[in-house]
Amino acid sequence: MSFHRSIRSRRNRRKLPGSFELQLTSMMDVLVIIVVFLLKSYSTSTSSFAAAPGLQLPISGSLDSPTESLQVIVTPESMTFENERILDFVMTSGSIGGPETAVYKFKATDLDEGGRRIVPLYDALMKARDKAELLRAKSKTRDPEGKPLPFEGILAIQADKQIQYETIRKIMYTAATAGYKVFRFLAMKRDG
Amino acid sequence: MLKRPSSRRKTSKEPIALNLVPFIDAMVTLIGFMLFTTSFLAIVSIESPFPHASTALTEEKLKQKPLQLTVSLHENDSEIWSPFERITSKKIPHTPEGQPDTKAIHEALLSVKQQFPDETKIVIVPTANTTYDVMISLMDNMRMVTPTDPPIFKRNAATGNDELVKALFPEVIFGNLLGDS
Protein backbone atom coordinates (compact mmCIF):
# COMPACT_ATOMS: atom_id res chain seq x y z
CA MET A 1 0.00 0.00 0.00
CA SER A 2 2.64 2.36 1.00
CA PHE A 3 4.49 1.60 -2.21
CA HIS A 4 1.45 2.60 -4.30
CA ARG A 5 0.94 5.75 -2.28
CA SER A 6 4.51 6.68 -2.79
CA ILE A 7 4.27 6.28 -6.57
CA ARG A 8 1.05 8.24 -6.62
CA SER A 9 2.47 11.04 -4.57
CA ARG A 10 5.50 11.17 -6.78
CA ARG A 11 3.30 11.45 -9.85
CA ASN A 12 1.13 14.09 -8.24
CA ARG A 13 4.10 16.14 -7.14
CA ARG A 14 3.96 19.49 -8.81
CA LYS A 15 6.90 20.01 -11.03
CA LEU A 16 8.82 23.23 -10.72
CA PRO A 17 8.99 25.28 -13.86
CA GLY A 18 12.38 25.28 -15.54
CA SER A 19 12.97 29.00 -15.06
CA PHE A 20 12.10 29.27 -11.34
CA GLU A 21 13.53 32.40 -9.67
CA LEU A 22 13.51 33.30 -6.02
CA GLN A 23 11.96 36.71 -5.26
CA LEU A 24 14.88 38.51 -3.66
CA THR A 25 13.60 42.08 -3.78
CA SER A 26 11.88 42.00 -0.38
CA MET A 27 14.93 40.36 1.17
CA MET A 28 17.07 43.14 -0.28
CA ASP A 29 14.75 45.69 1.31
CA VAL A 30 15.18 44.11 4.73
CA LEU A 31 18.95 43.90 4.37
CA VAL A 32 19.24 47.53 3.27
CA ILE A 33 17.23 48.65 6.32
CA ILE A 34 19.48 46.60 8.63
CA VAL A 35 22.63 48.01 7.02
CA VAL A 36 21.35 51.60 7.34
CA PHE A 37 20.49 51.04 11.01
CA LEU A 38 23.91 49.52 11.70
CA LEU A 39 25.72 52.30 9.85
CA LYS A 40 23.82 54.86 11.92
CA SER A 41 24.75 53.25 15.23
CA TYR A 42 28.27 52.47 13.99
CA SER A 43 29.07 56.11 13.26
CA THR A 44 28.19 57.16 16.80
CA SER A 45 30.30 54.53 18.54
CA THR A 46 33.80 55.34 17.38
CA SER A 47 35.44 54.71 20.73
CA SER A 48 37.16 51.43 21.37
CA PHE A 49 35.80 51.19 24.91
CA ALA A 50 33.53 48.31 25.74
CA ALA A 51 32.26 47.08 29.07
CA ALA A 52 34.53 44.36 30.37
CA PRO A 53 32.79 41.00 30.91
CA GLY A 54 31.63 40.43 34.48
CA LEU A 55 31.97 44.09 35.35
CA GLN A 56 28.96 46.00 36.67
CA LEU A 57 29.41 49.59 35.58
CA PRO A 58 27.46 52.40 37.26
CA ILE A 59 24.97 54.38 35.20
CA SER A 60 25.63 58.00 34.34
CA GLY A 61 23.64 60.76 32.69
CA SER A 62 26.81 62.24 31.16
CA LEU A 63 26.72 62.88 27.43
CA ASP A 64 30.48 62.81 26.85
CA SER A 65 31.75 59.92 24.77
CA PRO A 66 35.23 58.82 25.75
CA THR A 67 37.92 59.35 23.15
CA GLU A 68 40.87 57.05 22.59
CA SER A 69 43.12 56.67 25.64
CA LEU A 70 44.83 54.12 27.84
CA GLN A 71 42.48 52.22 30.09
CA VAL A 72 42.62 50.52 33.45
CA ILE A 73 39.83 48.10 34.39
CA VAL A 74 39.20 47.36 38.05
CA THR A 75 37.06 44.38 39.00
CA PRO A 76 36.55 43.28 42.63
CA GLU A 77 39.16 40.54 42.07
CA SER A 78 41.79 42.06 39.79
CA MET A 79 43.18 45.01 37.88
CA THR A 80 43.79 45.04 34.12
CA PHE A 81 45.76 47.61 32.16
CA GLU A 82 45.36 47.63 28.38
CA ASN A 83 43.98 44.07 28.37
CA GLU A 84 46.86 42.77 30.48
CA ARG A 85 46.14 41.57 33.99
CA ILE A 86 48.64 43.36 36.16
CA LEU A 87 47.56 42.35 39.66
CA ASP A 88 45.13 40.25 41.66
CA PHE A 89 43.58 41.37 44.91
CA VAL A 90 43.63 39.04 47.90
CA MET A 91 40.54 38.02 49.82
CA THR A 92 40.47 39.29 53.37
CA SER A 93 40.24 36.79 56.23
CA GLY A 94 36.85 38.14 57.28
CA SER A 95 35.17 37.18 54.00
CA ILE A 96 35.08 33.40 54.24
CA GLY A 97 31.26 33.39 53.88
CA GLY A 98 31.36 33.14 50.10
CA PRO A 99 32.37 34.96 46.95
CA GLU A 100 29.28 37.21 47.04
CA THR A 101 30.27 38.80 50.32
CA ALA A 102 34.02 38.61 49.78
CA VAL A 103 36.10 41.70 50.39
CA TYR A 104 39.34 42.02 48.47
CA LYS A 105 42.37 44.17 49.16
CA PHE A 106 45.82 44.85 47.77
CA LYS A 107 48.75 42.59 48.55
CA ALA A 108 51.22 44.42 50.75
CA THR A 109 53.97 43.82 48.17
CA ASP A 110 51.95 45.60 45.46
CA LEU A 111 52.00 48.92 47.31
CA ASP A 112 54.71 51.41 48.21
CA GLU A 113 54.99 55.09 49.26
CA GLY A 114 53.06 54.39 52.44
CA GLY A 115 50.38 52.35 50.67
CA ARG A 116 49.50 55.11 48.19
CA ARG A 117 51.17 53.86 45.02
CA ILE A 118 50.37 50.62 43.19
CA VAL A 119 53.70 49.26 41.97
CA PRO A 120 52.54 46.99 39.08
CA LEU A 121 50.27 49.73 37.76
CA TYR A 122 53.05 52.31 37.99
CA ASP A 123 55.40 50.05 36.02
CA ALA A 124 52.76 49.43 33.35
CA LEU A 125 51.89 53.12 33.09
CA MET A 126 55.54 54.14 32.77
CA LYS A 127 56.09 51.52 30.09
CA ALA A 128 53.07 52.81 28.16
CA ARG A 129 54.23 56.39 28.58
CA ASP A 130 57.74 55.62 27.31
CA LYS A 131 56.23 53.87 24.31
CA ALA A 132 53.89 56.79 23.57
CA GLU A 133 56.72 59.32 23.87
CA LEU A 134 58.94 57.26 21.58
CA LEU A 135 56.20 57.13 18.97
CA ARG A 136 55.65 60.87 19.26
CA ALA A 137 59.38 61.53 18.88
CA LYS A 138 59.42 59.46 15.67
CA SER A 139 56.23 61.02 14.34
CA LYS A 140 56.45 63.81 11.78
CA THR A 141 53.66 65.71 13.54
CA ARG A 142 55.22 68.56 15.51
CA ASP A 143 54.09 71.51 17.57
CA PRO A 144 54.64 75.11 16.29
CA GLU A 145 58.13 75.13 17.85
CA GLY A 146 59.10 71.96 15.97
CA LYS A 147 59.14 69.76 19.04
CA PRO A 148 57.31 66.41 19.32
CA LEU A 149 53.76 66.69 20.58
CA PRO A 150 53.59 66.49 24.39
CA PHE A 151 52.36 63.36 26.12
CA GLU A 152 48.62 63.73 26.74
CA GLY A 153 48.57 61.70 29.94
CA ILE A 154 44.91 60.68 29.88
CA LEU A 155 43.86 57.54 31.72
CA ALA A 156 40.39 56.03 31.46
CA ILE A 157 39.23 54.21 34.58
CA GLN A 158 36.57 51.55 34.27
CA ALA A 159 35.63 50.16 37.65
CA ASP A 160 32.96 47.90 39.08
CA LYS A 161 30.23 49.88 40.84
CA GLN A 162 31.22 48.35 44.22
CA ILE A 163 34.88 49.39 44.02
CA GLN A 164 35.67 51.80 46.81
CA TYR A 165 37.20 55.24 46.50
CA GLU A 166 40.23 54.02 48.45
CA THR A 167 41.20 51.92 45.43
CA ILE A 168 40.30 54.61 42.88
CA ARG A 169 42.38 57.14 44.83
CA LYS A 170 45.40 54.84 44.76
CA ILE A 171 44.98 54.46 40.99
CA MET A 172 44.77 58.23 40.50
CA TYR A 173 47.76 58.86 42.73
CA THR A 174 49.81 56.21 40.92
CA ALA A 175 48.81 57.61 37.53
CA ALA A 176 49.72 61.14 38.60
CA THR A 177 53.18 60.02 39.72
CA ALA A 178 53.62 58.42 36.29
CA GLY A 179 52.69 61.66 34.53
CA TYR A 180 49.01 61.04 33.80
CA LYS A 181 47.11 64.16 34.82
CA VAL A 182 43.63 63.64 33.44
CA PHE A 183 41.25 60.85 34.45
CA ARG A 184 38.17 59.68 32.64
CA PHE A 185 35.67 57.74 34.72
CA LEU A 186 33.70 55.42 32.51
CA ALA A 187 30.08 54.48 33.08
CA MET A 188 27.09 53.13 31.20
CA LYS A 189 24.91 55.69 29.49
CA ARG A 190 21.53 56.20 31.09
CA ASP A 191 18.62 55.37 28.77
CA GLY A 192 16.39 58.19 27.63
CA MET B 1 12.77 41.77 -49.93
CA LEU B 2 11.09 43.88 -47.33
CA LYS B 3 9.36 42.24 -44.40
CA ARG B 4 5.77 42.82 -43.69
CA PRO B 5 5.17 45.52 -41.02
CA SER B 6 3.51 43.01 -38.70
CA SER B 7 6.57 40.72 -38.60
CA ARG B 8 8.98 43.62 -38.14
CA ARG B 9 7.29 44.57 -34.89
CA LYS B 10 7.59 41.07 -33.55
CA THR B 11 11.04 41.46 -32.06
CA SER B 12 11.23 39.12 -29.09
CA LYS B 13 12.21 41.07 -25.94
CA GLU B 14 12.69 38.95 -22.84
CA PRO B 15 12.25 40.76 -19.49
CA ILE B 16 15.63 41.65 -17.96
CA ALA B 17 15.95 40.40 -14.39
CA LEU B 18 18.55 42.12 -12.23
CA ASN B 19 20.83 39.57 -10.58
CA LEU B 20 20.55 40.42 -6.89
CA VAL B 21 22.54 37.51 -5.54
CA PRO B 22 25.95 39.32 -5.46
CA PHE B 23 24.30 42.30 -3.77
CA ILE B 24 22.87 40.07 -1.09
CA ASP B 25 26.25 38.40 -0.62
CA ALA B 26 27.85 41.80 -0.08
CA MET B 27 25.09 42.93 2.29
CA VAL B 28 25.28 39.80 4.42
CA THR B 29 29.07 40.14 4.69
CA LEU B 30 28.72 43.82 5.64
CA ILE B 31 26.07 43.09 8.27
CA GLY B 32 28.17 40.30 9.75
CA PHE B 33 31.21 42.57 9.98
CA MET B 34 29.23 45.40 11.55
CA LEU B 35 27.49 43.19 14.06
CA PHE B 36 30.86 41.80 15.06
CA THR B 37 32.54 45.17 15.52
CA THR B 38 29.74 47.38 16.82
CA SER B 39 29.27 47.73 20.54
CA PHE B 40 25.66 48.42 21.46
CA LEU B 41 26.53 49.28 25.05
CA ALA B 42 26.99 53.02 25.13
CA ILE B 43 29.85 54.06 27.39
CA VAL B 44 30.14 57.62 28.60
CA SER B 45 32.86 59.36 30.54
CA ILE B 46 33.29 61.98 33.23
CA GLU B 47 36.61 63.79 33.11
CA SER B 48 38.50 65.01 36.14
CA PRO B 49 41.97 66.56 36.22
CA PHE B 50 44.57 65.82 38.85
CA PRO B 51 44.76 68.90 41.12
CA HIS B 52 47.90 70.95 40.65
CA ALA B 53 49.02 74.24 42.08
CA SER B 54 51.13 76.97 40.59
CA THR B 55 52.68 79.08 43.36
CA ALA B 56 52.36 82.46 41.63
CA LEU B 57 48.80 81.82 40.51
CA THR B 58 47.78 80.46 43.90
CA GLU B 59 49.05 83.53 45.74
CA GLU B 60 47.17 85.79 43.35
CA LYS B 61 43.99 83.73 43.70
CA LEU B 62 44.20 83.57 47.47
CA LYS B 63 44.13 87.36 47.62
CA GLN B 64 40.79 87.29 45.81
CA LYS B 65 39.36 84.63 48.13
CA PRO B 66 38.00 82.15 45.59
CA LEU B 67 34.77 80.24 46.18
CA GLN B 68 36.48 76.83 45.97
CA LEU B 69 33.16 75.09 46.43
CA THR B 70 33.72 71.81 48.23
CA VAL B 71 31.50 68.81 48.92
CA SER B 72 32.92 66.66 51.70
CA LEU B 73 31.41 63.30 52.50
CA HIS B 74 31.42 62.24 56.13
CA GLU B 75 30.24 59.16 57.99
CA ASN B 76 26.66 60.37 58.45
CA ASP B 77 26.31 63.47 56.29
CA SER B 78 27.65 65.47 53.38
CA GLU B 79 28.88 69.02 53.79
CA ILE B 80 28.82 71.79 51.20
CA TRP B 81 31.24 74.50 52.16
CA SER B 82 33.84 76.99 51.03
CA PRO B 83 37.29 77.14 52.70
CA PHE B 84 37.21 80.93 52.35
CA GLU B 85 33.70 81.13 53.82
CA ARG B 86 32.17 82.60 50.68
CA ILE B 87 29.01 80.58 51.38
CA THR B 88 27.31 79.37 54.53
CA SER B 89 28.30 75.80 55.22
CA LYS B 90 25.46 73.31 54.85
CA LYS B 91 25.27 69.77 56.14
CA ILE B 92 22.99 67.27 54.40
CA PRO B 93 22.29 64.03 56.27
CA HIS B 94 22.66 60.73 54.42
CA THR B 95 19.61 58.76 53.28
CA PRO B 96 18.23 56.02 55.59
CA GLU B 97 20.32 53.56 53.53
CA GLY B 98 23.44 55.41 54.67
CA GLN B 99 24.24 56.84 51.23
CA PRO B 100 24.79 60.55 50.40
CA ASP B 101 21.51 62.26 49.51
CA THR B 102 22.45 63.17 45.95
CA LYS B 103 19.15 64.94 45.20
CA ALA B 104 19.43 67.19 48.24
CA ILE B 105 23.07 67.91 47.36
CA HIS B 106 22.02 68.80 43.82
CA GLU B 107 19.34 71.19 45.10
CA ALA B 108 21.79 72.86 47.49
CA LEU B 109 24.30 73.25 44.66
CA LEU B 110 21.63 74.85 42.48
CA SER B 111 21.20 77.64 45.02
CA VAL B 112 25.00 78.11 45.14
CA LYS B 113 25.06 78.29 41.34
CA GLN B 114 22.41 81.01 41.44
CA GLN B 115 24.74 83.03 43.67
CA PHE B 116 27.86 82.27 41.62
CA PRO B 117 26.74 81.61 38.04
CA ASP B 118 30.26 81.98 36.61
CA GLU B 119 31.78 79.34 38.87
CA THR B 120 32.50 76.05 37.08
CA LYS B 121 34.75 74.17 39.50
CA ILE B 122 33.82 71.97 42.41
CA VAL B 123 35.97 69.93 44.77
CA ILE B 124 34.75 66.56 45.97
CA VAL B 125 36.18 64.87 49.05
CA PRO B 126 34.79 61.33 49.31
CA THR B 127 35.43 58.97 52.18
CA ALA B 128 37.61 55.91 51.65
CA ASN B 129 34.60 53.57 51.55
CA THR B 130 32.56 55.59 49.04
CA THR B 131 31.72 53.26 46.19
CA TYR B 132 32.37 54.01 42.50
CA ASP B 133 28.61 53.95 41.93
CA VAL B 134 28.04 56.72 44.49
CA MET B 135 31.00 58.69 43.11
CA ILE B 136 29.53 58.67 39.59
CA SER B 137 26.07 59.56 40.89
CA LEU B 138 27.49 62.46 42.92
CA MET B 139 29.55 63.76 40.01
CA ASP B 140 26.47 63.62 37.75
CA ASN B 141 24.48 65.67 40.26
CA MET B 142 27.32 68.15 40.64
CA ARG B 143 27.93 68.62 36.93
CA MET B 144 24.58 68.55 35.24
CA VAL B 145 21.41 70.59 35.21
CA THR B 146 18.26 68.51 34.83
CA PRO B 147 15.21 69.64 32.84
CA THR B 148 13.17 69.92 36.06
CA ASP B 149 15.62 72.34 37.70
CA PRO B 150 14.67 76.02 37.86
CA PRO B 151 16.43 77.95 35.11
CA ILE B 152 19.62 79.79 36.01
CA PHE B 153 20.86 82.67 33.89
CA LYS B 154 24.22 84.35 33.68
CA ARG B 155 25.24 87.56 32.00
CA ASN B 156 27.37 87.16 28.87
CA ALA B 157 30.07 89.83 29.18
CA ALA B 158 30.54 90.09 25.41
CA THR B 159 26.93 90.47 24.34
CA GLY B 160 25.40 91.80 27.56
CA ASN B 161 22.58 89.25 27.28
CA ASP B 162 21.44 86.82 29.94
CA GLU B 163 22.13 83.26 28.87
CA LEU B 164 20.75 80.03 30.26
CA VAL B 165 23.25 78.02 32.30
CA LYS B 166 23.50 74.52 30.81
CA ALA B 167 25.87 72.93 33.32
CA LEU B 168 26.12 73.21 37.08
CA PHE B 169 29.77 72.73 38.06
CA PRO B 170 31.26 70.70 35.20
CA GLU B 171 34.87 70.68 36.44
CA VAL B 172 35.02 68.13 39.25
CA ILE B 173 38.31 67.84 41.11
CA PHE B 174 39.15 65.33 43.83
CA GLY B 175 40.38 67.11 46.91
CA ASN B 176 41.98 64.37 48.96
CA LEU B 177 44.12 62.47 46.47
CA LEU B 178 47.28 63.11 48.44
CA GLY B 179 45.82 62.94 51.93
CA ASP B 180 44.91 60.00 54.09
CA SER B 181 41.31 60.97 54.83
Interface residues (C-beta under 8 A of the other chain):
Chain A: E21 L24 T25 M27 M28 L31 V32 I34 V35 L38 L39 S41 Y42 S45 S47 F49 A50 A51 L57 P58 I59 S60 G61 S62 L63 D64 S65 P66 A156 A159 D160 K161 Q162 I163 Q164 Y165 E166 I168 R169 M172 Y173 A175 A176 Y180 K181 V182 F183 R184 F185 L186 A187 M188 K189
Chain B: A17 L20 V21 F23 I24 M27 V28 L30 I31 M34 L35 T37 T38 S39 F40 L41 A42 I43 V44 S45 I46 E47 S48 P49 F50 H52 P126 T127 A128 N129 T130 T131 Y132 D133 M135 I136 S137 M139 D140 R143 M144 F174 N176 L177 L178
